[in-house]
């Protein structure tokens, strides 16, 4: 198994997306507080770490923590909006520090749509420059895209443009919008798509990527909206391979260990041939409608075999369907037995990050609280100009281990 953990390095950003699910908080990391989290991933035998945010390139210690994680043997990745990576010297600095892969997020190649989504002008050109810079310095490239109401109809146009102008991008990650947190939660009506809004353009986009030899993953999309590409569903792959994911949030949630990849299902899902390997409908935030789900009757085992024999992914040891069935049934029985330990969100509590075993994820200081208040005041003015709602403020006192 190739588990990859996430560390939110900062929670502020130089863009202002109306659907940001991880906006500014008063928490901050030092190099030392990030070091503890990197060490924890190493001790758990994780394959890699993804440094994310907010916008992680705004942390002055990013090159140093990149170097540290790389020296400790982790595959080091970054999720970035690309604005700082458009600076050639900075891209070189990260490459020299050991950054191996950058996920540059681009939501729309239509400049006016990207500007509306980002809340800032001129970001698209910078993201394109970031792709070129990262490639020049040998950093592998992914493009990340959050599927939302404004880009839902032209995901394939994004792919066509990027393949033509930035052929060095080999892998794409599609994330359907998470409407449960931050500004995404309070601006659902503006940004949360219906599944049918993107079904056709996503299918065209994935077909194009497959034809041109690119790889891709899709998260928070039920399999009935991507049956031809079910093997590329992040949830399905994690269910099949039994993988987990730890996210160190730089907010009140602190650490979340995700081992359960199932969301909710409609009554009709019980008739669906993919029910046991499908993540269902992303239900947090109540942004999506179970009435949009409809059962499919394709071969589950054929999809499992595609995952087991994926030449680009050797992370799962069992290679035959029979071996997999045995492993899968054992894991299902264990999951059922352990259901009572889960939090209401479906995530498992993590022993190292409970109140009695204090390893804090970032800290709040007087200075960081003042910075947060200043930033929030400035962002509130910007939100008003852009016609979006501000997220609910971060609660004053952290309740550790309360997710
Ligand atoms: S009908 Fe339900 S189980 Fe089947 S693919 Fe859709 S969401 Fe998944």
Boltz pocket constraint, residues with backbone or C-beta under 6 A from the ligand:
constraints:
  - pocket:
      binder: B
      contacts: [[A, 222], [A, 223], [A, 224], [A, 225], [A, 264], [A, 265], [A, 266], [A, 268], [A, 269], [A, 272], [A, 273], [A, 274], [A, 275], [A, 278], [A, 279], [A, 280], [A, 281], [A, 293], [A, 294], [A, 295], [A, 296]]
      max_distance: 6.0
